Amino acid sequence: MGALVAVRHNPTLRAFRARFLAAGKPKKLALTACMHKLLTILNALLRHRAPWRPSAPTVTA
């Protein structure tokens, strides 16, 4: 459920999911990749004890 909310409201994860969907990947696969990326981001934040600082997503076409 957290990944669903994240891909709607977090521009970084929204762009990440959009890249997967643009490449023709299934929606469930894209969401699972977002879950993994979200966990990776959260673990890094906890490891470094840093606040979330969103970066502008890079759009490649």
PDB file of N, CA, C and O in Angstrom:
ATOM      1  N   MET A   1       0.823  -1.187   0.000  1.00  0.00           N
ATOM      2  CA  MET A   1       0.000   0.000   0.000  1.00  0.00           C
ATOM      3  C   MET A   1       0.872   1.257   0.000  1.00  0.00           C
ATOM      4  O   MET A   1       0.533   2.263  -0.623  1.00  0.00           O
ATOM      5  N   GLY A   2       1.989   1.180   0.703  1.00  0.00           N
ATOM      6  CA  GLY A   2       2.880   2.340   0.733  1.00  0.00           C
ATOM      7  C   GLY A   2       3.423   2.679  -0.643  1.00  0.00           C
ATOM      8  O   GLY A   2       3.590   3.851  -0.980  1.00  0.00           O
ATOM      9  N   ALA A   3       3.697   1.659  -1.436  1.00  0.00           N
ATOM     10  CA  ALA A   3       4.219   1.896  -2.787  1.00  0.00           C
ATOM     11  C   ALA A   3       3.155   2.530  -3.680  1.00  0.00           C
ATOM     12  O   ALA A   3       3.469   3.371  -4.522  1.00  0.00           O
ATOM     13  N   LEU A   4       1.906   2.130  -3.498  1.00  0.00           N
ATOM     14  CA  LEU A   4       0.826   2.734  -4.283  1.00  0.00           C
ATOM     15  C   LEU A   4       0.715   4.229  -4.015  1.00  0.00           C
ATOM     16  O   LEU A   4       0.568   5.027  -4.941  1.00  0.00           O
ATOM     17  N   VAL A   5       0.786   4.602  -2.737  1.00  0.00           N
ATOM     18  CA  VAL A   5       0.728   6.020  -2.371  1.00  0.00           C
ATOM     19  C   VAL A   5       1.963   6.737  -2.890  1.00  0.00           C
ATOM     20  O   VAL A   5       1.873   7.862  -3.381  1.00  0.00           O
ATOM     21  N   ALA A   6       3.112   6.090  -2.783  1.00  0.00           N
ATOM     22  CA  ALA A   6       4.364   6.726  -3.200  1.00  0.00           C
ATOM     23  C   ALA A   6       4.379   7.027  -4.694  1.00  0.00           C
ATOM     24  O   ALA A   6       4.837   8.096  -5.098  1.00  0.00           O
ATOM     25  N   VAL A   7       3.887   6.103  -5.525  1.00  0.00           N
ATOM     26  CA  VAL A   7       3.930   6.366  -6.972  1.00  0.00           C
ATOM     27  C   VAL A   7       2.919   7.429  -7.381  1.00  0.00           C
ATOM     28  O   VAL A   7       3.027   7.993  -8.470  1.00  0.00           O
ATOM     29  N   ARG A   8       1.950   7.709  -6.537  1.00  0.00           N
ATOM     30  CA  ARG A   8       1.008   8.788  -6.838  1.00  0.00           C
ATOM     31  C   ARG A   8       1.542  10.154  -6.427  1.00  0.00           C
ATOM     32  O   ARG A   8       1.316  11.144  -7.123  1.00  0.00           O
ATOM     33  N   HIS A   9       2.251  10.214  -5.299  1.00  0.00           N
ATOM     34  CA  HIS A   9       2.604  11.505  -4.715  1.00  0.00           C
ATOM     35  C   HIS A   9       4.096  11.834  -4.739  1.00  0.00           C
ATOM     36  O   HIS A   9       4.463  12.998  -4.580  1.00  0.00           O
ATOM     37  N   ASN A  10       4.953  10.856  -4.931  1.00  0.00           N
ATOM     38  CA  ASN A  10       6.395  11.088  -4.929  1.00  0.00           C
ATOM     39  C   ASN A  10       6.873  11.199  -6.378  1.00  0.00           C
ATOM     40  O   ASN A  10       6.790  10.225  -7.127  1.00  0.00           O
ATOM     41  N   PRO A  11       7.371  12.370  -6.782  1.00  0.00           N
ATOM     42  CA  PRO A  11       7.770  12.542  -8.182  1.00  0.00           C
ATOM     43  C   PRO A  11       8.909  11.615  -8.608  1.00  0.00           C
ATOM     44  O   PRO A  11       8.967  11.214  -9.770  1.00  0.00           O
ATOM     45  N   THR A  12       9.804  11.273  -7.699  1.00  0.00           N
ATOM     46  CA  THR A  12      10.913  10.379  -8.034  1.00  0.00           C
ATOM     47  C   THR A  12      10.394   8.993  -8.380  1.00  0.00           C
ATOM     48  O   THR A  12      10.768   8.430  -9.408  1.00  0.00           O
ATOM     49  N   LEU A  13       9.540   8.440  -7.535  1.00  0.00           N
ATOM     50  CA  LEU A  13       9.002   7.107  -7.791  1.00  0.00           C
ATOM     51  C   LEU A  13       7.986   7.116  -8.930  1.00  0.00           C
ATOM     52  O   LEU A  13       7.848   6.122  -9.644  1.00  0.00           O
ATOM     53  N   ARG A  14       7.280   8.219  -9.103  1.00  0.00           N
ATOM     54  CA  ARG A  14       6.339   8.328 -10.228  1.00  0.00           C
ATOM     55  C   ARG A  14       7.100   8.236 -11.552  1.00  0.00           C
ATOM     56  O   ARG A  14       6.673   7.536 -12.470  1.00  0.00           O
ATOM     57  N   ALA A  15       8.221   8.941 -11.647  1.00  0.00           N
ATOM     58  CA  ALA A  15       9.026   8.899 -12.872  1.00  0.00           C
ATOM     59  C   ALA A  15       9.656   7.520 -13.067  1.00  0.00           C
ATOM     60  O   ALA A  15       9.766   7.042 -14.195  1.00  0.00           O
ATOM     61  N   PHE A  16      10.068   6.884 -11.973  1.00  0.00           N
ATOM     62  CA  PHE A  16      10.655   5.547 -12.030  1.00  0.00           C
ATOM     63  C   PHE A  16       9.637   4.557 -12.592  1.00  0.00           C
ATOM     64  O   PHE A  16       9.967   3.749 -13.461  1.00  0.00           O
ATOM     65  N   ARG A  17       8.394   4.622 -12.093  1.00  0.00           N
ATOM     66  CA  ARG A  17       7.328   3.722 -12.566  1.00  0.00           C
ATOM     67  C   ARG A  17       6.987   4.026 -14.025  1.00  0.00           C
ATOM     68  O   ARG A  17       6.750   3.109 -14.812  1.00  0.00           O
ATOM     69  N   ALA A  18       6.961   5.299 -14.383  1.00  0.00           N
ATOM     70  CA  ALA A  18       6.638   5.681 -15.755  1.00  0.00           C
ATOM     71  C   ALA A  18       7.656   5.125 -16.745  1.00  0.00           C
ATOM     72  O   ALA A  18       7.294   4.737 -17.856  1.00  0.00           O
ATOM     73  N   ARG A  19       8.935   5.084 -16.346  1.00  0.00           N
ATOM     74  CA  ARG A  19       9.966   4.519 -17.222  1.00  0.00           C
ATOM     75  C   ARG A  19       9.712   3.036 -17.468  1.00  0.00           C
ATOM     76  O   ARG A  19       9.869   2.551 -18.589  1.00  0.00           O
ATOM     77  N   PHE A  20       9.315   2.312 -16.409  1.00  0.00           N
ATOM     78  CA  PHE A  20       9.021   0.888 -16.562  1.00  0.00           C
ATOM     79  C   PHE A  20       7.829   0.681 -17.494  1.00  0.00           C
ATOM     80  O   PHE A  20       7.873  -0.166 -18.386  1.00  0.00           O
ATOM     81  N   LEU A  21       6.768   1.454 -17.285  1.00  0.00           N
ATOM     82  CA  LEU A  21       5.573   1.308 -18.105  1.00  0.00           C
ATOM     83  C   LEU A  21       5.840   1.707 -19.550  1.00  0.00           C
ATOM     84  O   LEU A  21       5.300   1.093 -20.469  1.00  0.00           O
ATOM     85  N   ALA A  22       6.670   2.733 -19.762  1.00  0.00           N
ATOM     86  CA  ALA A  22       7.017   3.158 -21.117  1.00  0.00           C
ATOM     87  C   ALA A  22       7.819   2.081 -21.845  1.00  0.00           C
ATOM     88  O   ALA A  22       7.780   1.990 -23.073  1.00  0.00           O
ATOM     89  N   ALA A  23       8.543   1.269 -21.083  1.00  0.00           N
ATOM     90  CA  ALA A  23       9.330   0.190 -21.673  1.00  0.00           C
ATOM     91  C   ALA A  23       8.477  -1.043 -21.943  1.00  0.00           C
ATOM     92  O   ALA A  23       8.975  -2.057 -22.433  1.00  0.00           O
ATOM     93  N   GLY A  24       7.170  -0.952 -21.617  1.00  0.00           N
ATOM     94  CA  GLY A  24       6.273  -2.063 -21.903  1.00  0.00           C
ATOM     95  C   GLY A  24       6.193  -3.116 -20.813  1.00  0.00           C
ATOM     96  O   GLY A  24       5.686  -4.212 -21.051  1.00  0.00           O
ATOM     97  N   LYS A  25       6.686  -2.804 -19.623  1.00  0.00           N
ATOM     98  CA  LYS A  25       6.632  -3.755 -18.523  1.00  0.00           C
ATOM     99  C   LYS A  25       5.216  -3.812 -17.938  1.00  0.00           C
ATOM    100  O   LYS A  25       4.485  -2.823 -17.999  1.00  0.00           O
ATOM    101  N   PRO A  26       4.828  -4.949 -17.377  1.00  0.00           N
ATOM    102  CA  PRO A  26       3.506  -5.040 -16.738  1.00  0.00           C
ATOM    103  C   PRO A  26       3.409  -4.130 -15.520  1.00  0.00           C
ATOM    104  O   PRO A  26       4.418  -3.814 -14.888  1.00  0.00           O
ATOM    105  N   LYS A  27       2.187  -3.710 -15.195  1.00  0.00           N
ATOM    106  CA  LYS A  27       1.972  -2.777 -14.089  1.00  0.00           C
ATOM    107  C   LYS A  27       2.412  -3.359 -12.753  1.00  0.00           C
ATOM    108  O   LYS A  27       2.969  -2.644 -11.920  1.00  0.00           O
ATOM    109  N   LYS A  28       2.169  -4.648 -12.541  1.00  0.00           N
ATOM    110  CA  LYS A  28       2.574  -5.262 -11.275  1.00  0.00           C
ATOM    111  C   LYS A  28       4.090  -5.296 -11.133  1.00  0.00           C
ATOM    112  O   LYS A  28       4.618  -5.104 -10.037  1.00  0.00           O
ATOM    113  N   LEU A  29       4.784  -5.536 -12.227  1.00  0.00           N
ATOM    114  CA  LEU A  29       6.239  -5.538 -12.185  1.00  0.00           C
ATOM    115  C   LEU A  29       6.769  -4.151 -11.863  1.00  0.00           C
ATOM    116  O   LEU A  29       7.710  -4.007 -11.082  1.00  0.00           O
ATOM    117  N   ALA A  30       6.166  -3.129 -12.463  1.00  0.00           N
ATOM    118  CA  ALA A  30       6.594  -1.755 -12.198  1.00  0.00           C
ATOM    119  C   ALA A  30       6.349  -1.390 -10.741  1.00  0.00           C
ATOM    120  O   ALA A  30       7.183  -0.732 -10.119  1.00  0.00           O
ATOM    121  N   LEU A  31       5.211  -1.812 -10.189  1.00  0.00           N
ATOM    122  CA  LEU A  31       4.907  -1.518  -8.792  1.00  0.00           C
ATOM    123  C   LEU A  31       5.864  -2.262  -7.862  1.00  0.00           C
ATOM    124  O   LEU A  31       6.296  -1.711  -6.849  1.00  0.00           O
ATOM    125  N   THR A  32       6.195  -3.497  -8.194  1.00  0.00           N
ATOM    126  CA  THR A  32       7.144  -4.259  -7.375  1.00  0.00           C
ATOM    127  C   THR A  32       8.525  -3.614  -7.399  1.00  0.00           C
ATOM    128  O   THR A  32       9.214  -3.583  -6.379  1.00  0.00           O
ATOM    129  N   ALA A  33       8.927  -3.108  -8.541  1.00  0.00           N
ATOM    130  CA  ALA A  33      10.211  -2.401  -8.630  1.00  0.00           C
ATOM    131  C   ALA A  33      10.183  -1.133  -7.780  1.00  0.00           C
ATOM    132  O   ALA A  33      11.185  -0.775  -7.161  1.00  0.00           O
ATOM    133  N   CYS A  34       9.037  -0.456  -7.751  1.00  0.00           N
ATOM    134  CA  CYS A  34       8.897   0.741  -6.915  1.00  0.00           C
ATOM    135  C   CYS A  34       8.952   0.379  -5.436  1.00  0.00           C
ATOM    136  O   CYS A  34       9.522   1.119  -4.634  1.00  0.00           O
ATOM    137  N   MET A  35       8.359  -0.761  -5.071  1.00  0.00           N
ATOM    138  CA  MET A  35       8.441  -1.218  -3.677  1.00  0.00           C
ATOM    139  C   MET A  35       9.899  -1.422  -3.277  1.00  0.00           C
ATOM    140  O   MET A  35      10.327  -1.002  -2.202  1.00  0.00           O
ATOM    141  N   HIS A  36      10.648  -2.069  -4.155  1.00  0.00           N
ATOM    142  CA  HIS A  36      12.059  -2.333  -3.866  1.00  0.00           C
ATOM    143  C   HIS A  36      12.847  -1.029  -3.761  1.00  0.00           C
ATOM    144  O   HIS A  36      13.675  -0.870  -2.863  1.00  0.00           O
ATOM    145  N   LYS A  37      12.590  -0.102  -4.675  1.00  0.00           N
ATOM    146  CA  LYS A  37      13.297   1.186  -4.648  1.00  0.00           C
ATOM    147  C   LYS A  37      12.927   1.980  -3.399  1.00  0.00           C
ATOM    148  O   LYS A  37      13.786   2.623  -2.796  1.00  0.00           O
ATOM    149  N   LEU A  38      11.656   1.939  -3.008  1.00  0.00           N
ATOM    150  CA  LEU A  38      11.221   2.642  -1.804  1.00  0.00           C
ATOM    151  C   LEU A  38      11.926   2.086  -0.569  1.00  0.00           C
ATOM    152  O   LEU A  38      12.375   2.851   0.285  1.00  0.00           O
ATOM    153  N   LEU A  39      12.026   0.761  -0.470  1.00  0.00           N
ATOM    154  CA  LEU A  39      12.733   0.159   0.661  1.00  0.00           C
ATOM    155  C   LEU A  39      14.213   0.529   0.653  1.00  0.00           C
ATOM    156  O   LEU A  39      14.800   0.779   1.706  1.00  0.00           O
ATOM    157  N   THR A  40      14.812   0.564  -0.527  1.00  0.00           N
ATOM    158  CA  THR A  40      16.219   0.946  -0.633  1.00  0.00           C
ATOM    159  C   THR A  40      16.427   2.386  -0.177  1.00  0.00           C
ATOM    160  O   THR A  40      17.385   2.683   0.536  1.00  0.00           O
ATOM    161  N   ILE A  41      15.533   3.273  -0.587  1.00  0.00           N
ATOM    162  CA  ILE A  41      15.621   4.681  -0.184  1.00  0.00           C
ATOM    163  C   ILE A  41      15.455   4.813   1.324  1.00  0.00           C
ATOM    164  O   ILE A  41      16.222   5.518   1.980  1.00  0.00           O
ATOM    165  N   LEU A  42      14.448   4.129   1.873  1.00  0.00           N
ATOM    166  CA  LEU A  42      14.202   4.211   3.310  1.00  0.00           C
ATOM    167  C   LEU A  42      15.369   3.659   4.124  1.00  0.00           C
ATOM    168  O   LEU A  42      15.739   4.237   5.146  1.00  0.00           O
ATOM    169  N   ASN A  43      15.947   2.550   3.684  1.00  0.00           N
ATOM    170  CA  ASN A  43      17.103   1.988   4.385  1.00  0.00           C
ATOM    171  C   ASN A  43      18.290   2.948   4.355  1.00  0.00           C
ATOM    172  O   ASN A  43      19.000   3.087   5.351  1.00  0.00           O
ATOM    173  N   ALA A  44      18.507   3.606   3.225  1.00  0.00           N
ATOM    174  CA  ALA A  44      19.609   4.571   3.125  1.00  0.00           C
ATOM    175  C   ALA A  44      19.364   5.767   4.040  1.00  0.00           C
ATOM    176  O   ALA A  44      20.292   6.266   4.676  1.00  0.00           O
ATOM    177  N   LEU A  45      18.113   6.227   4.107  1.00  0.00           N
ATOM    178  CA  LEU A  45      17.792   7.347   4.998  1.00  0.00           C
ATOM    179  C   LEU A  45      18.042   6.979   6.455  1.00  0.00           C
ATOM    180  O   LEU A  45      18.592   7.773   7.218  1.00  0.00           O
ATOM    181  N   LEU A  46      17.641   5.783   6.831  1.00  0.00           N
ATOM    182  CA  LEU A  46      17.867   5.349   8.208  1.00  0.00           C
ATOM    183  C   LEU A  46      19.353   5.156   8.500  1.00  0.00           C
ATOM    184  O   LEU A  46      19.836   5.517   9.573  1.00  0.00           O
ATOM    185  N   ARG A  47      20.072   4.585   7.535  1.00  0.00           N
ATOM    186  CA  ARG A  47      21.503   4.328   7.733  1.00  0.00           C
ATOM    187  C   ARG A  47      22.269   5.637   7.939  1.00  0.00           C
ATOM    188  O   ARG A  47      23.162   5.713   8.782  1.00  0.00           O
ATOM    189  N   HIS A  48      21.916   6.661   7.167  1.00  0.00           N
ATOM    190  CA  HIS A  48      22.624   7.939   7.251  1.00  0.00           C
ATOM    191  C   HIS A  48      21.950   8.924   8.202  1.00  0.00           C
ATOM    192  O   HIS A  48      22.452  10.025   8.425  1.00  0.00           O
ATOM    193  N   ARG A  49      20.809   8.520   8.759  1.00  0.00           N
ATOM    194  CA  ARG A  49      20.032   9.381   9.658  1.00  0.00           C
ATOM    195  C   ARG A  49      19.809  10.755   9.025  1.00  0.00           C
ATOM    196  O   ARG A  49      20.031  11.795   9.643  1.00  0.00           O
ATOM    197  N   ALA A  50      19.367  10.717   7.781  1.00  0.00           N
ATOM    198  CA  ALA A  50      19.170  11.946   7.011  1.00  0.00           C
ATOM    199  C   ALA A  50      17.688  12.122   6.704  1.00  0.00           C
ATOM    200  O   ALA A  50      16.962  11.135   6.581  1.00  0.00           O
ATOM    201  N   PRO A  51      17.233  13.352   6.580  1.00  0.00           N
ATOM    202  CA  PRO A  51      15.847  13.577   6.165  1.00  0.00           C
ATOM    203  C   PRO A  51      15.693  13.333   4.661  1.00  0.00           C
ATOM    204  O   PRO A  51      16.671  13.355   3.915  1.00  0.00           O
ATOM    205  N   TRP A  52      14.485  13.105   4.242  1.00  0.00           N
ATOM    206  CA  TRP A  52      14.204  12.916   2.820  1.00  0.00           C
ATOM    207  C   TRP A  52      14.358  14.240   2.090  1.00  0.00           C
ATOM    208  O   TRP A  52      13.721  15.231   2.445  1.00  0.00           O
ATOM    209  N   ARG A  53      15.198  14.253   1.076  1.00  0.00           N
ATOM    210  CA  ARG A  53      15.384  15.425   0.238  1.00  0.00           C
ATOM    211  C   ARG A  53      15.151  14.994  -1.204  1.00  0.00           C
ATOM    212  O   ARG A  53      16.044  14.426  -1.832  1.00  0.00           O
ATOM    213  N   PRO A  54      13.968  15.255  -1.732  1.00  0.00           N
ATOM    214  CA  PRO A  54      13.670  14.793  -3.084  1.00  0.00           C
ATOM    215  C   PRO A  54      14.535  15.502  -4.123  1.00  0.00           C
ATOM    216  O   PRO A  54      14.815  16.695  -4.010  1.00  0.00           O
ATOM    217  N   SER A  55      14.941  14.761  -5.110  1.00  0.00           N
ATOM    218  CA  SER A  55      15.679  15.349  -6.225  1.00  0.00           C
ATOM    219  C   SER A  55      14.745  15.393  -7.416  1.00  0.00           C
ATOM    220  O   SER A  55      13.776  14.637  -7.489  1.00  0.00           O
ATOM    221  N   ALA A  56      15.035  16.266  -8.331  1.00  0.00           N
ATOM    222  CA  ALA A  56      14.213  16.376  -9.537  1.00  0.00           C
ATOM    223  C   ALA A  56      14.419  15.112 -10.378  1.00  0.00           C
ATOM    224  O   ALA A  56      15.559  14.728 -10.637  1.00  0.00           O
ATOM    225  N   PRO A  57      13.339  14.466 -10.803  1.00  0.00           N
ATOM    226  CA  PRO A  57      13.501  13.261 -11.614  1.00  0.00           C
ATOM    227  C   PRO A  57      14.073  13.596 -12.988  1.00  0.00           C
ATOM    228  O   PRO A  57      13.756  14.631 -13.573  1.00  0.00           O
ATOM    229  N   THR A  58      14.903  12.722 -13.480  1.00  0.00           N
ATOM    230  CA  THR A  58      15.477  12.925 -14.804  1.00  0.00           C
ATOM    231  C   THR A  58      14.590  12.222 -15.827  1.00  0.00           C
ATOM    232  O   THR A  58      14.266  11.043 -15.685  1.00  0.00           O
ATOM    233  N   VAL A  59      14.214  12.948 -16.828  1.00  0.00           N
ATOM    234  CA  VAL A  59      13.344  12.391 -17.859  1.00  0.00           C
ATOM    235  C   VAL A  59      14.189  12.149 -19.085  1.00  0.00           C
ATOM    236  O   VAL A  59      14.783  13.072 -19.643  1.00  0.00           O
ATOM    237  N   THR A  60      14.236  10.884 -19.502  1.00  0.00           N
ATOM    238  CA  THR A  60      14.969  10.546 -20.704  1.00  0.00           C
ATOM    239  C   THR A  60      13.980  10.009 -21.726  1.00  0.00           C
ATOM    240  O   THR A  60      13.147   9.158 -21.415  1.00  0.00           O
ATOM    241  N   ALA A  61      14.077  10.500 -22.909  1.00  0.00           N
ATOM    242  CA  ALA A  61      13.134  10.054 -23.948  1.00  0.00           C
ATOM    243  C   ALA A  61      13.859   9.596 -25.174  1.00  0.00           C
ATOM    244  O   ALA A  61      13.227   9.187 -26.148  1.00  0.00           O
TER     245      ALA A  61
END
